[in-house]
């Protein structure tokens, strides 16, 4: 910060506490500086703190930042001056980095990663931070001078989480990025031509029980080696071309398990793979017709993303070797079928901003390689912001589907051909105290989006909510009373679900959040519509540096046994705690439980109990290197006499993994891992199911 170049940088001294304060004077001093040269944009910060010993700055992996429990600072950068989409570049006092794409329409997505550098230091007065962002990591228009949008930000969690920014953000506004400041004076920026090539080599070895018999000794399979490369070329500052050959899309950490018992519809998991994350906000539409995790095993892929004549666009094509599952949607529930065939996938999306509003169009196409089946989806969408309080969004999609001739896999797959449509429209209104939301969604029986995530079709769905927010003084800094309503029918007018849920939520001391709610609904199970009344609550706190977070979420009361179409009573509890005994060690413990009881012959008997227990311990040596150990056990006990179909009385599975990671950046990495999976046998022993060793080395070369 004593470098002479900072003495002539643009200086920002005026900051505002935007939460929980209402654009008030912050309790701590912050200073921001902005500068640039031929290759980089620079930002520097002086963050004063009356008690530097209280600064919360544990070490962690990239993106491992929690706003309730960690100090951090940085910028929102809107390089295309859209006033609606920006990139976040944040870092903590221990130099843990966080980057994300934030869009006023769809929210924040931390999956994309960017090349940039940061340096931080705790001082006797607080802490300082410097950011260096290559222009090659950014997308911006051609021409001089440039006009971008920028917001400087500081997170200051103590008894309350205080959010401090360089701009005023009125309460009740329907946007965040729209309030940014102008960043002007940038001239003669690089004109493109940047190339990043990231080759990798990986090797894995697995072991399975002999003759695939559970309980038999494990036998090692041959070592599998894989070589591939990801390439990004930016011919202009506003255009990016991505290509990949034999991409490595392996998940180093398995998705956290979700309880599936008594669920009617498929569960959603977020995308994490780099190839799909350039311009990721373009894929966000009211109907989720693009869900790139449906592309399970691509052998190659290519993608073009850019902006021309005021239109942002992306086009992606890839060959998918299959291996995953296809959602088979319905009105009352969804099922799945194995996607064990090769297909070619195309996704195209265009979006033109008109002030703070936009119009767009989407096309997806999945063609089975042998030409016997396909799914094609296309349609427009739009968002209109007539005022600072209102957002009106709409989308219409049309699909043309021909199924495989595989009735032995799924009854629906009988070489059938059908068409369908989906529409959604919504209106959101936000003011200082009052907010409300209304939505209509209609999906015909024949609508399919095999490259998306649409687990329910054949419905008319009306949903809405309204809330009233006040901001009292401590210990409660925000209180919102709300009510939600929903009325959903199938295409013949038969009720699928109808209900009302009032609730109360509040922000409290120790960065806390408390919510209570009461759900009253009638929901279809089989041919019956069953009523239920349920009480639920959520409690979250981040009380100290050592106890980073505590949370519990629960629902209890009347419930529905969907498998057997009858009333029930149930309890769902999810409890989680993150402890940080030192600045290097973090331990997260999770317990997820669901139980269901039914009335049989005047007696109450337990139908099932499903539990997930998970522990994640990470020791971070530096902001680039860590070791992580995960253990997870999933168990279920059932009463087979109470089911209409045959079920096992008990099952269980354990998975454990150890990972060593060293990261120069998000594409220059070294991973070495071991995994062990076990399954409960008929004699109630956890027998080895498989074992895996894994090594990956990747390095990004830039020009």
C-alpha positions as CSV (number, residue, x, y, z in Angstrom):
1,X,0.0,0.0,0.0
2,X,3.0,2.3,0.3
3,X,3.8,1.8,-3.4
4,X,4.1,5.2,-5.2
5,X,1.5,4.1,-7.8
6,X,-1.2,4.1,-5.2
7,X,-0.7,7.8,-4.5
8,X,-2.3,8.7,-7.8
9,X,-5.1,6.1,-7.8
10,X,-8.8,7.0,-7.7
11,X,-9.7,7.1,-4.0
12,X,-13.1,6.1,-2.4
13,X,-13.5,7.4,1.2
14,X,-17.3,7.5,1.5
15,X,-18.9,4.2,2.5
16,X,-22.4,3.2,3.7
17,X,-23.6,0.5,6.0
18,X,-26.3,-1.1,3.9
19,X,-27.2,-3.9,6.3
20,X,-28.4,-3.9,9.0
21,X,-28.1,-0.1,8.8
22,X,-30.1,1.8,6.3
23,X,-27.3,3.4,4.4
24,X,-25.9,4.8,7.6
25,X,-22.4,5.8,8.7
26,X,-20.4,2.6,9.2
27,X,-18.8,1.9,12.6
28,X,-15.4,1.3,11.0
29,X,-13.4,3.3,8.5
30,X,-12.8,1.9,5.0
31,X,-10.8,3.3,2.1
32,X,-10.7,2.0,-1.5
33,X,-8.3,2.7,-4.3
34,X,-8.6,1.8,-8.0
35,X,-6.0,1.9,-10.7
36,X,-4.9,0.1,-13.9
37,X,-2.0,-0.5,-16.3
38,X,-1.7,-2.2,-19.7
39,X,-2.5,-5.6,-18.4
40,X,-4.3,-5.4,-15.1
41,X,-7.0,-3.7,-13.1
42,X,-5.9,-3.0,-9.5
43,X,-8.0,-2.4,-6.4
44,X,-6.6,-1.8,-2.9
45,X,-8.3,-1.4,0.5
46,X,-7.5,-0.1,4.0
47,X,-9.9,-1.7,6.4
48,X,-9.6,-0.2,9.9
49,X,-10.7,-2.3,12.9
50,X,-10.8,-1.2,16.5
51,X,-9.9,-4.7,17.7
52,X,-7.7,-6.5,15.1
53,X,-7.5,-9.5,17.4
54,X,-11.3,-10.0,16.7
55,X,-10.8,-10.2,12.9
56,X,-12.3,-13.5,11.6
57,X,-9.9,-14.9,9.0
58,X,-9.6,-18.7,9.1
59,X,-7.8,-20.4,6.2
60,X,-9.8,-22.4,3.7
61,X,-10.2,-23.6,0.1
62,X,-11.0,-21.2,-2.8
63,X,-14.6,-19.9,-2.5
64,X,-14.8,-21.1,1.2
65,X,-16.1,-17.8,2.5
66,X,-19.1,-17.5,4.8
67,X,-20.5,-14.0,5.2
68,X,-21.8,-14.6,8.7
69,X,-18.4,-15.7,10.1
70,X,-15.6,-14.2,8.0
71,X,-14.2,-10.8,7.3
72,X,-13.7,-10.1,3.6
73,X,-13.6,-7.3,1.1
74,X,-13.4,-6.7,-2.7
75,X,-15.4,-5.5,-5.6
76,X,-18.5,-6.1,-7.8
77,X,-17.3,-5.5,-11.4
78,X,-19.8,-5.0,-14.3
79,X,-17.5,-4.8,-17.3
80,X,-20.3,-4.7,-19.9
81,X,-22.1,-1.9,-18.0
82,X,-25.3,-4.0,-18.0
83,X,-26.5,-2.6,-14.6
84,X,-27.7,-6.2,-13.9
85,X,-24.8,-8.7,-14.0
86,X,-21.4,-8.5,-12.4
87,X,-18.4,-10.5,-11.3
88,X,-17.5,-10.6,-7.6
89,X,-13.8,-10.6,-6.6
90,X,-13.4,-10.9,-2.8
91,X,-10.7,-12.0,-0.4
92,X,-10.2,-12.5,3.3
93,X,-7.4,-11.2,5.6
94,X,-5.8,-14.7,5.3
95,X,-6.1,-14.3,1.4
96,X,-8.8,-16.9,0.8
97,X,-10.3,-15.9,-2.5
98,X,-13.9,-15.9,-3.6
99,X,-15.2,-15.2,-7.0
100,X,-18.7,-15.5,-8.4
101,X,-21.2,-14.2,-11.0
102,X,-24.1,-12.3,-9.6
103,X,-27.2,-11.5,-11.7
104,X,-30.1,-9.3,-10.4
105,X,-32.6,-11.7,-12.0
106,X,-31.2,-15.1,-10.9
107,X,-28.9,-14.3,-7.9
108,X,-25.3,-15.4,-7.1
109,X,-23.5,-18.4,-8.6
110,X,-20.0,-19.2,-7.1
111,X,-19.3,-22.0,-9.5
112,X,-17.3,-20.0,-12.2
113,X,-13.7,-19.3,-11.4
114,X,-11.3,-16.6,-12.8
115,X,-7.6,-15.9,-13.0
116,X,-6.7,-13.1,-10.6
117,X,-4.3,-12.4,-7.7
118,X,-4.7,-11.0,-4.2
119,X,-2.6,-10.2,-1.2
120,X,-3.8,-9.4,2.3
121,X,-2.2,-8.5,5.7
122,X,-3.5,-8.0,9.2
123,X,-2.0,-4.8,10.7
124,X,-2.1,-3.1,14.1
125,X,-4.9,-0.8,12.7
126,X,-7.0,-3.6,10.9
127,X,-6.1,-5.2,7.6
128,X,-5.2,-4.3,4.0
129,X,-6.0,-6.0,0.8
130,X,-4.8,-5.7,-2.8
131,X,-6.4,-7.2,-5.9
132,X,-4.8,-7.6,-9.4
133,X,-7.3,-8.7,-12.1
134,X,-6.0,-9.4,-15.6
135,X,-8.0,-7.9,-18.4
136,X,-7.8,-11.2,-20.1
137,X,-10.1,-12.7,-17.4
138,X,-12.8,-10.1,-18.2
139,X,-15.2,-9.5,-21.1
140,X,-15.8,-5.9,-22.2
141,X,-16.7,-4.0,-25.3
142,X,-14.3,-2.7,-27.9
143,X,-13.5,1.0,-28.0
144,X,-12.3,3.9,-25.9
145,X,-13.0,5.1,-23.4
146,X,-14.5,2.2,-21.5
147,X,-17.4,2.7,-19.1
148,X,-17.9,0.0,-16.5
149,X,-19.9,-0.4,-13.3
150,X,-18.2,-1.0,-9.9
151,X,-19.2,-1.4,-6.3
152,X,-16.6,-1.7,-3.4
153,X,-17.7,-3.9,-0.6
154,X,-16.7,-4.9,2.9
155,X,-18.1,-7.7,5.1
156,X,-17.7,-7.0,8.9
157,X,-19.2,-9.8,11.1
158,X,-19.1,-9.3,14.8
159,X,-22.1,-9.3,17.1
160,X,-24.1,-8.6,13.9
161,X,-23.0,-9.1,10.3
162,X,-22.5,-5.6,8.9
163,X,-22.4,-5.1,5.1
164,X,-20.6,-2.0,4.0
165,X,-20.5,-0.7,0.4
166,X,-19.3,2.3,-1.6
167,X,-22.8,3.0,-2.9
168,X,-26.3,3.6,-1.5
169,X,-28.6,0.6,-1.8
170,X,-32.2,1.6,-0.9
171,X,-34.2,-0.9,1.2
172,X,-36.9,-2.6,-0.9
173,X,-35.0,-2.3,-4.1
174,X,-35.4,-5.2,-6.6
175,X,-31.8,-5.1,-7.7
176,X,-28.2,-4.9,-6.4
177,X,-26.0,-4.3,-9.4
178,X,-28.2,-1.5,-10.7
179,X,-26.9,0.8,-7.9
180,X,-23.3,0.5,-8.9
181,X,-21.0,3.5,-9.5
182,X,-19.5,4.4,-12.9
183,X,-15.9,3.4,-13.5
184,X,-14.6,5.6,-16.3
185,X,-11.3,6.6,-17.8
186,X,-10.1,3.2,-18.8
187,X,-8.4,3.5,-22.2
188,X,-6.3,1.4,-24.6
189,X,-7.1,-1.8,-22.9
190,X,-5.8,-5.1,-24.4
191,X,-7.7,-6.1,-27.6
192,X,-7.9,-9.8,-27.1
193,X,-5.8,-12.7,-28.5
194,X,-5.4,-14.3,-25.1
195,X,-5.0,-18.1,-25.0
196,X,-5.2,-20.5,-22.0
197,X,-4.4,-24.2,-22.5
198,X,-4.8,-26.5,-19.5
199,X,-3.7,-30.1,-20.3
200,X,-4.1,-32.7,-17.6
201,X,-3.2,-36.2,-16.9
202,X,-5.0,-38.4,-14.4
203,X,-4.7,-42.0,-13.2
204,X,-7.1,-44.0,-11.1
205,X,-7.3,-47.5,-9.8
206,X,-10.4,-49.1,-8.4
207,X,-11.2,-52.4,-6.7
208,X,-14.4,-54.4,-6.6
209,X,-15.6,-57.5,-4.8
210,X,-14.7,-60.8,-6.6
211,X,-17.5,-61.9,-8.9
212,X,-19.4,-58.8,-7.8
213,X,-20.4,-60.6,-4.6
214,X,-20.8,-58.3,-1.6
215,X,-18.5,-59.6,1.2
216,X,-16.0,-61.2,-1.2
217,X,-12.4,-60.0,-1.2
218,X,-11.7,-56.9,-3.3
219,X,-9.8,-57.4,-6.5
220,X,-7.9,-54.5,-8.2
221,X,-9.0,-53.4,-11.6
222,X,-6.4,-52.2,-14.2
223,X,-5.1,-48.7,-13.8
224,X,-7.0,-46.2,-15.9
225,X,-5.1,-43.3,-17.4
226,X,-6.7,-40.3,-18.9
227,X,-5.2,-37.4,-20.8
228,X,-7.1,-34.3,-22.0
229,X,-7.0,-30.6,-22.5
230,X,-9.2,-27.5,-22.0
231,X,-8.5,-24.5,-24.2
232,X,-9.9,-21.0,-24.0
233,X,-9.2,-18.4,-26.7
234,X,-10.4,-14.8,-26.5
235,X,-10.0,-13.3,-30.0
236,X,-11.6,-10.1,-28.8
237,X,-12.2,-8.8,-25.2
238,X,-15.9,-9.6,-25.8
239,X,-15.7,-13.1,-27.2
240,X,-14.5,-16.4,-25.8
241,X,-14.1,-19.7,-27.5
242,X,-13.8,-22.8,-25.3
243,X,-12.9,-26.3,-26.5
244,X,-12.2,-29.5,-24.7
245,X,-11.0,-32.9,-25.6
246,X,-11.6,-35.8,-23.3
247,X,-12.5,-33.4,-20.5
248,X,-11.9,-34.4,-16.9
249,X,-15.2,-33.8,-15.2
250,X,-14.5,-35.9,-12.2
251,X,-15.9,-34.7,-8.9
252,X,-13.2,-34.6,-6.3
253,X,-15.8,-34.3,-3.5
254,X,-19.0,-36.3,-3.9
255,X,-22.2,-34.3,-3.7
256,X,-23.6,-34.1,-0.2
257,X,-26.3,-36.8,0.1
258,X,-29.9,-35.7,0.2
259,X,-32.7,-37.7,1.8
260,X,-34.7,-39.4,-0.9
261,X,-37.2,-41.3,1.1
262,X,-40.8,-40.3,0.5
263,X,-39.8,-37.8,-2.3
264,X,-42.0,-37.5,-5.3
265,X,-39.6,-35.7,-7.7
266,X,-36.0,-35.7,-8.7
267,X,-33.5,-33.8,-6.6
268,X,-31.3,-30.9,-8.0
269,X,-27.5,-30.7,-7.7
270,X,-25.5,-27.7,-8.8
271,X,-23.1,-27.7,-11.7
272,X,-19.4,-27.5,-10.8
273,X,-17.5,-28.4,-14.0
274,X,-15.4,-25.5,-15.6
275,X,-16.3,-26.1,-19.3
276,X,-20.0,-25.2,-18.7
277,X,-19.4,-22.0,-16.6
278,X,-18.4,-19.3,-19.2
279,X,-21.3,-16.9,-19.3
280,X,-23.2,-19.2,-16.9
281,X,-25.8,-16.5,-16.1
282,X,-27.1,-16.9,-19.7
283,X,-28.5,-20.3,-18.9
284,X,-30.8,-19.0,-16.1
285,X,-34.4,-18.8,-17.3
286,X,-37.7,-19.1,-15.5
287,X,-38.2,-22.7,-16.8
288,X,-34.9,-24.6,-16.2
289,X,-34.6,-26.0,-19.7
290,X,-30.8,-26.1,-19.4
291,X,-29.2,-28.3,-16.7
292,X,-25.7,-29.1,-17.9
293,X,-25.3,-32.0,-15.5
294,X,-27.5,-34.0,-17.9
295,X,-24.4,-34.0,-20.1
296,X,-22.7,-36.8,-18.2
297,X,-19.7,-38.0,-20.1
298,X,-18.6,-35.7,-23.0
299,X,-15.8,-36.9,-25.2
300,X,-15.3,-33.5,-26.7
301,X,-17.0,-30.1,-26.5
302,X,-16.9,-26.6,-28.1
303,X,-18.5,-23.4,-27.1
304,X,-18.6,-19.8,-28.3
305,X,-19.7,-17.0,-25.9
306,X,-19.8,-13.3,-26.6
307,X,-21.7,-10.1,-27.3
308,X,-22.4,-8.5,-30.7
309,X,-24.7,-5.7,-31.7
310,X,-26.0,-5.5,-28.1
311,X,-26.8,-9.2,-28.0
312,X,-25.1,-11.6,-25.5
313,X,-25.0,-15.1,-26.7
314,X,-23.6,-18.6,-26.1
315,X,-23.6,-21.7,-28.2
316,X,-22.4,-25.1,-27.0
317,X,-22.1,-28.4,-28.8
318,X,-20.8,-31.6,-27.3
319,X,-20.9,-35.4,-27.7
320,X,-22.2,-37.1,-24.6
321,X,-21.2,-40.7,-24.1
322,X,-24.0,-41.2,-21.6
323,X,-23.9,-43.0,-18.4
324,X,-26.3,-40.8,-16.4
325,X,-30.0,-40.8,-16.1
326,X,-32.9,-39.1,-17.9
327,X,-35.8,-37.6,-15.8
328,X,-39.2,-39.0,-16.8
329,X,-41.6,-36.3,-15.5
330,X,-45.2,-36.5,-14.6
331,X,-47.9,-34.5,-12.8
332,X,-47.8,-36.4,-9.5
333,X,-44.1,-37.5,-9.5
334,X,-41.1,-38.3,-11.6
335,X,-39.0,-41.3,-12.3
336,X,-35.7,-41.8,-14.2
337,X,-34.2,-44.1,-16.9
338,X,-30.6,-44.9,-17.6
339,X,-29.1,-42.8,-20.4
340,X,-26.8,-45.6,-21.6
341,X,-26.5,-44.3,-25.2
342,X,-24.4,-41.7,-27.0
343,X,-26.0,-38.5,-28.1
344,X,-25.1,-35.1,-29.6
345,X,-26.1,-32.1,-27.6
346,X,-26.5,-28.4,-28.7
347,X,-27.5,-25.5,-26.5
348,X,-27.9,-22.0,-27.9
349,X,-29.0,-18.9,-25.9
350,X,-29.2,-15.2,-26.9
351,X,-30.2,-12.3,-24.7
352,X,-30.5,-8.6,-25.5
353,X,-30.6,-6.0,-22.7
354,X,-33.0,-3.1,-23.1
355,X,-32.1,-0.8,-20.3
356,X,-32.6,-2.8,-17.2
357,X,-35.0,-5.1,-19.0
358,X,-34.2,-7.8,-21.6
359,X,-35.6,-10.2,-24.3
360,X,-34.1,-13.6,-25.0
361,X,-34.4,-16.9,-26.8
362,X,-33.3,-20.4,-26.0
363,X,-32.7,-23.6,-28.1
364,X,-31.7,-27.0,-27.0
365,X,-31.3,-30.2,-29.0
366,X,-30.3,-33.7,-27.9
367,X,-30.1,-36.2,-30.8
368,X,-29.4,-39.9,-30.2
369,X,-26.3,-40.8,-32.2
370,X,-28.2,-43.6,-34.2
371,X,-30.9,-41.1,-35.2
372,X,-33.8,-43.0,-33.5
373,X,-34.6,-40.5,-30.8
374,X,-34.4,-36.8,-30.1
375,X,-35.6,-34.0,-27.8
376,X,-35.7,-30.4,-29.2
377,X,-36.8,-27.4,-27.1
378,X,-37.1,-23.7,-28.2
379,X,-38.8,-20.5,-27.2
380,X,-38.5,-16.9,-26.1
381,X,-38.3,-15.2,-22.7
382,X,-38.3,-11.7,-21.4
383,X,-38.0,-9.6,-18.3
384,X,-39.4,-6.1,-17.8
385,X,-38.6,-3.8,-15.0
386,X,-41.1,-0.9,-15.3
387,X,-40.0,0.6,-12.0
388,X,-37.5,0.2,-9.2
389,X,-40.0,-1.9,-7.3
390,X,-41.4,-4.3,-10.0
391,X,-40.0,-7.1,-12.1
392,X,-42.2,-8.9,-14.6
393,X,-40.7,-12.1,-16.3
394,X,-42.1,-14.6,-18.8
395,X,-41.0,-17.5,-20.9
396,X,-42.7,-19.8,-23.4
397,X,-41.1,-23.1,-24.6
398,X,-42.1,-25.7,-27.1
399,X,-40.7,-29.2,-27.3
400,X,-40.6,-32.0,-29.9
401,X,-39.7,-35.4,-28.6
402,X,-39.2,-38.9,-30.0
403,X,-38.4,-41.5,-27.4
404,X,-36.0,-44.4,-27.8
405,X,-37.6,-47.8,-28.5
406,X,-36.6,-49.2,-25.1
407,X,-39.8,-50.2,-23.3
408,X,-37.8,-52.7,-21.2
409,X,-36.0,-49.7,-19.7
410,X,-39.0,-47.4,-19.3
411,X,-42.7,-47.8,-20.4
412,X,-42.6,-44.3,-21.8
413,X,-39.8,-45.3,-24.2
414,X,-41.8,-47.1,-26.8
415,X,-40.7,-45.2,-29.9
416,X,-43.4,-42.6,-29.3
417,X,-43.4,-39.1,-30.7
418,X,-45.2,-36.1,-29.0
419,X,-45.1,-32.4,-28.7
420,X,-45.6,-30.1,-25.7
421,X,-45.3,-26.6,-24.4
422,X,-44.4,-24.8,-21.2
423,X,-45.1,-21.3,-20.1
424,X,-44.3,-19.3,-17.0
425,X,-45.0,-15.7,-16.0
426,X,-44.3,-13.9,-12.7
427,X,-44.6,-10.5,-11.1
428,X,-42.3,-9.5,-8.2
429,X,-42.9,-6.3,-6.2
430,X,-40.5,-5.0,-3.5
431,X,-40.7,-1.8,-1.4
432,X,-39.2,-0.8,1.9
433,X,-41.8,-2.7,3.9
434,X,-44.1,-4.5,1.5
435,X,-43.2,-7.3,-0.9
436,X,-45.3,-9.7,-2.9
437,X,-44.8,-12.2,-5.7
438,X,-47.2,-14.0,-8.1
439,X,-46.5,-16.8,-10.6
440,X,-48.3,-18.9,-13.1
441,X,-46.7,-22.0,-14.7
442,X,-48.4,-24.3,-17.2
443,X,-46.7,-27.4,-18.6
444,X,-48.5,-29.7,-21.0
445,X,-48.4,-33.5,-20.6
446,X,-46.1,-33.8,-23.6
447,X,-43.5,-31.3,-22.7
448,X,-40.0,-32.6,-22.2
449,X,-36.6,-30.9,-21.5
450,X,-34.1,-33.8,-21.5
451,X,-31.2,-31.3,-21.4
452,X,-32.9,-29.4,-18.5
453,X,-34.3,-30.0,-15.1
454,X,-38.1,-30.2,-15.4
455,X,-39.3,-33.0,-13.2
456,X,-43.0,-32.1,-13.2
457,X,-45.3,-31.7,-16.3
458,X,-49.0,-31.8,-17.1
459,X,-49.9,-29.1,-14.6
460,X,-51.4,-25.7,-14.0
461,X,-49.6,-24.0,-11.1
462,X,-50.6,-20.8,-9.4
463,X,-48.3,-19.6,-6.5
464,X,-47.8,-16.4,-4.6
465,X,-46.5,-14.8,-1.5
466,X,-46.7,-11.5,0.4
467,X,-44.6,-10.1,3.2
468,X,-44.2,-7.1,5.5
469,X,-40.7,-6.2,6.8
470,X,-39.7,-3.9,9.6
471,X,-36.2,-3.1,11.0
472,X,-36.4,-2.7,14.8
473,X,-33.4,-2.0,17.0
474,X,-31.1,-4.7,18.4
475,X,-31.3,-7.5,19.3
476,X,-33.6,-8.0,16.3
477,X,-32.4,-6.0,13.3
478,X,-35.0,-7.3,10.7
479,X,-38.4,-8.9,11.0
480,X,-40.5,-10.2,8.2
481,X,-44.0,-11.6,8.5
482,X,-45.1,-13.5,5.4
483,X,-47.7,-15.9,3.8
484,X,-47.3,-18.2,0.8
485,X,-50.1,-19.7,-1.2
486,X,-50.2,-22.4,-3.9
487,X,-52.9,-24.0,-6.0
488,X,-51.7,-26.7,-8.5
489,X,-53.9,-29.0,-10.6
490,X,-53.3,-31.5,-13.4
491,X,-54.5,-30.7,-17.0
492,X,-58.0,-32.2,-16.2
493,X,-58.5,-29.9,-13.2
494,X,-57.8,-32.5,-10.5
495,X,-56.0,-31.0,-7.4
496,X,-52.4,-32.0,-7.0
497,X,-51.7,-29.6,-4.1
498,X,-53.3,-26.6,-2.6
499,X,-52.2,-24.8,0.6
500,X,-51.3,-21.8,2.6
501,X,-48.2,-21.2,4.8
502,X,-47.8,-18.2,7.1
503,X,-44.6,-17.5,8.8
504,X,-42.3,-15.1,10.7
505,X,-38.5,-14.6,10.2
506,X,-36.0,-12.4,11.9
507,X,-32.3,-11.5,12.0
508,X,-30.8,-11.4,15.5
509,X,-27.5,-11.1,17.4
510,X,-24.6,-13.5,16.7
511,X,-25.4,-13.2,13.0
512,X,-28.5,-15.2,13.7
513,X,-31.6,-16.0,11.7
514,X,-34.8,-17.5,13.2
515,X,-37.9,-18.5,11.3
516,X,-41.2,-20.2,12.3
517,X,-43.8,-21.4,9.9
518,X,-47.1,-23.3,9.7
519,X,-48.0,-25.3,6.6
520,X,-51.7,-26.2,5.9
521,X,-52.1,-28.0,2.6
522,X,-53.9,-30.8,0.7
523,X,-51.7,-32.9,-1.6
524,X,-52.5,-35.8,-4.0
525,X,-51.0,-39.2,-3.3
526,X,-52.1,-41.8,-5.8
527,X,-55.9,-41.3,-6.3
528,X,-56.3,-39.5,-2.9
529,X,-56.0,-35.9,-1.8
530,X,-54.8,-35.9,1.8
531,X,-54.7,-32.9,4.1
532,X,-51.8,-32.1,6.5
533,X,-50.9,-29.5,9.0
534,X,-47.2,-29.0,9.8
535,X,-45.1,-26.8,12.0
536,X,-41.6,-25.9,11.0
537,X,-38.7,-23.8,12.2
538,X,-35.2,-22.8,11.3
539,X,-32.5,-21.5,13.6
540,X,-29.0,-20.4,12.5
541,X,-26.2,-18.7,14.4
542,X,-22.5,-17.8,13.8
543,X,-21.5,-16.9,17.4
544,X,-17.7,-16.7,17.3
545,X,-14.5,-17.4,15.4
546,X,-14.2,-20.9,16.9
547,X,-17.9,-21.8,16.5
548,X,-18.4,-20.7,12.9
549,X,-22.0,-21.8,12.4
550,X,-24.8,-23.7,14.2
551,X,-28.1,-24.5,12.4
552,X,-31.1,-26.6,12.8
553,X,-34.1,-26.9,10.4
554,X,-37.1,-29.1,11.2
555,X,-40.7,-29.9,10.1
556,X,-43.1,-31.9,12.2
557,X,-46.8,-32.9,12.3
558,X,-49.2,-34.5,9.9
559,X,-47.6,-35.9,6.7
560,X,-48.3,-38.1,3.7
561,X,-47.0,-41.6,3.0
562,X,-46.6,-41.1,-0.8
563,X,-45.5,-44.7,-1.4
564,X,-48.7,-46.1,-0.1
565,X,-51.1,-43.1,-0.6
566,X,-52.3,-42.6,3.0
567,X,-52.1,-40.1,5.9
568,X,-49.1,-40.2,8.2
569,X,-47.3,-38.2,10.8
570,X,-43.7,-37.3,10.3
571,X,-40.5,-35.5,11.5
572,X,-37.7,-34.1,9.5
573,X,-34.6,-32.6,11.3
574,X,-31.4,-31.3,9.7
575,X,-28.7,-30.2,12.2
576,X,-25.3,-28.9,11.2
577,X,-22.3,-27.3,13.0
578,X,-19.0,-26.0,11.8
579,X,-16.2,-25.7,14.3
580,X,-12.8,-24.1,13.8
581,X,-10.5,-25.0,16.7
582,X,-7.6,-23.2,14.9
583,X,-7.3,-20.9,11.9
584,X,-6.1,-24.0,9.9
585,X,-8.7,-26.6,10.9
586,X,-12.4,-26.7,10.1
587,X,-14.7,-29.5,11.1
588,X,-18.3,-29.7,9.8
589,X,-20.8,-32.2,11.3
590,X,-24.2,-32.8,9.7
591,X,-27.1,-35.0,10.9
592,X,-30.1,-35.3,8.6
593,X,-33.1,-37.4,9.8
594,X,-36.5,-38.2,8.4
595,X,-39.1,-40.5,10.0
596,X,-42.7,-41.4,9.1
597,X,-45.4,-43.1,11.2
598,X,-48.8,-44.5,10.0
599,X,-52.0,-45.6,11.8
600,X,-52.7,-49.3,11.4
601,X,-55.5,-51.0,13.4
602,X,-55.7,-48.2,15.9
603,X,-52.0,-48.3,16.5
604,X,-49.3,-45.9,15.4
605,X,-46.4,-47.7,13.8
606,X,-43.2,-46.4,12.3
607,X,-43.0,-46.8,8.5
608,X,-39.4,-45.8,8.0
609,X,-36.5,-43.9,9.5
610,X,-33.8,-42.6,7.2
611,X,-30.6,-40.9,8.5
612,X,-27.5,-39.2,7.0
613,X,-24.5,-38.6,9.2
614,X,-21.6,-36.7,7.7
615,X,-18.3,-35.3,9.0
616,X,-16.0,-33.1,6.9
617,X,-12.6,-32.2,8.4
618,X,-10.3,-29.9,6.4
619,X,-6.8,-28.8,7.5
620,X,-5.6,-25.9,5.3
621,X,-1.8,-25.4,5.4
622,X,-1.9,-22.3,3.2
623,X,-4.5,-20.7,0.9
624,X,-3.2,-23.0,-1.8
625,X,-2.8,-26.4,0.0
626,X,-5.1,-28.5,2.1
627,X,-6.0,-32.0,3.2
628,X,-9.7,-33.0,3.5
629,X,-11.2,-36.1,5.1
630,X,-14.9,-36.9,4.6
631,X,-17.0,-39.7,6.2
632,X,-20.6,-40.2,5.4
633,X,-23.1,-42.9,6.5
634,X,-26.6,-43.3,5.1
635,X,-29.0,-45.7,6.7
636,X,-32.7,-46.6,6.5
637,X,-34.9,-48.9,8.5
638,X,-38.4,-49.9,7.2
639,X,-41.3,-52.0,8.3
640,X,-42.0,-54.2,5.2
641,X,-45.4,-55.2,6.5
642,X,-46.6,-51.7,6.1
643,X,-45.7,-51.3,2.4
644,X,-47.7,-52.2,-0.6
645,X,-44.6,-53.2,-2.5
646,X,-41.6,-55.2,-1.5
647,X,-38.9,-53.3,0.4
648,X,-35.9,-54.3,2.3
649,X,-36.2,-53.9,6.1
650,X,-32.8,-52.3,6.5
651,X,-30.0,-50.9,4.3
652,X,-26.9,-48.8,4.9
653,X,-23.9,-47.4,3.0
654,X,-20.7,-45.8,4.2
655,X,-18.4,-43.7,2.0
656,X,-15.1,-42.2,3.1
657,X,-12.5,-40.2,1.2
658,X,-9.2,-38.4,1.8
659,X,-8.0,-35.7,-0.6
660,X,-4.7,-33.8,-0.8
661,X,-4.9,-30.7,-3.0
662,X,-2.4,-28.1,-4.1
663,X,-3.6,-25.3,-6.3
664,X,-1.6,-22.6,-8.0
665,X,-4.9,-21.4,-9.6
666,X,-8.2,-23.1,-10.5
667,X,-6.7,-24.9,-13.5
668,X,-3.1,-25.6,-12.2
669,X,-3.7,-28.2,-9.6
670,X,-2.4,-31.4,-8.0
671,X,-4.9,-33.8,-6.5
672,X,-4.3,-37.1,-4.8
673,X,-7.2,-39.0,-3.3
674,X,-8.4,-42.2,-1.8
675,X,-12.0,-43.4,-1.5
676,X,-13.7,-46.3,0.3
677,X,-17.3,-47.3,-0.1
678,X,-19.1,-50.0,2.0
679,X,-22.6,-51.4,2.0
680,X,-24.6,-53.1,4.7
681,X,-24.9,-56.8,4.0
682,X,-27.7,-59.2,5.0
683,X,-25.9,-60.0,8.2
684,X,-25.7,-56.3,9.1
685,X,-22.0,-55.9,8.4
686,X,-20.5,-53.0,6.3
687,X,-18.8,-55.0,3.6
688,X,-16.4,-53.4,1.1
689,X,-18.2,-52.3,-2.1
690,X,-15.3,-50.6,-3.9
691,X,-12.0,-48.7,-3.3
692,X,-10.5,-46.0,-5.4
693,X,-7.1,-44.3,-5.7
694,X,-6.9,-41.1,-7.8
695,X,-4.2,-38.7,-8.9
696,X,-4.6,-35.7,-11.2
697,X,-2.1,-33.1,-12.4
698,X,-3.1,-30.1,-14.5
699,X,-1.3,-26.9,-15.5
700,X,-2.6,-23.9,-17.3
701,X,-0.3,-22.3,-19.9
702,X,-1.2,-18.7,-20.8
703,X,-0.2,-16.4,-23.6
